[in-house]
Amino acid sequence: KEQAEATEALEKLKQDRRKLEKDLESQQKKLRNELEDLEQRKKGAAADLERRKRQYSMELERLERQKKQAAGDLERQQRQVAQANANLELHQKRTQEVVDRAQEERLRAARELEEVQRQKAALAAQSNSLKSKTNQSQQSLRLKEKQLQDLHSKLESEESALRKQLGDRETELR
């Protein structure tokens, strides 16, 4: 009886062992599959990481090129702005010079106009004075002319009288 129990227990242990071996084999197979899956995922992740690194590297290079180009553009724009500022400053200076010259010309013209007006007033005064003197001179000349005519007439009368007297005397003397 003990031997039968022992045989039965041994048989049960063998069954348990086979079951455990099957379970172990099944778990090992499952683990190998999982490990293989993990290896595949690891390879995929590594390839994905490598691909992303290349993309990021290319993107970084592109950004560096853009940065250099932007720096060049900025430098060129700054030079253009500096040139535009210099041109504006020169234009403002020239404009101010033109304005200053125009103002000087205006002031000079105003002074010349004042001088011309002063001379015109002086000439008008001289002209009025000359007109007055001319009128006086003309009146004086007319008066002298009349006096001379009167004197001439008087002298002619006297000459005529003297000739008559001379003629009378000559007649007496003869």
Secondary structure as GFF3:
##gff-version 3
##sequence-region A 1 174
A	DSSP	alpha_helix	2	173	.	.	.	ID=ss1
###
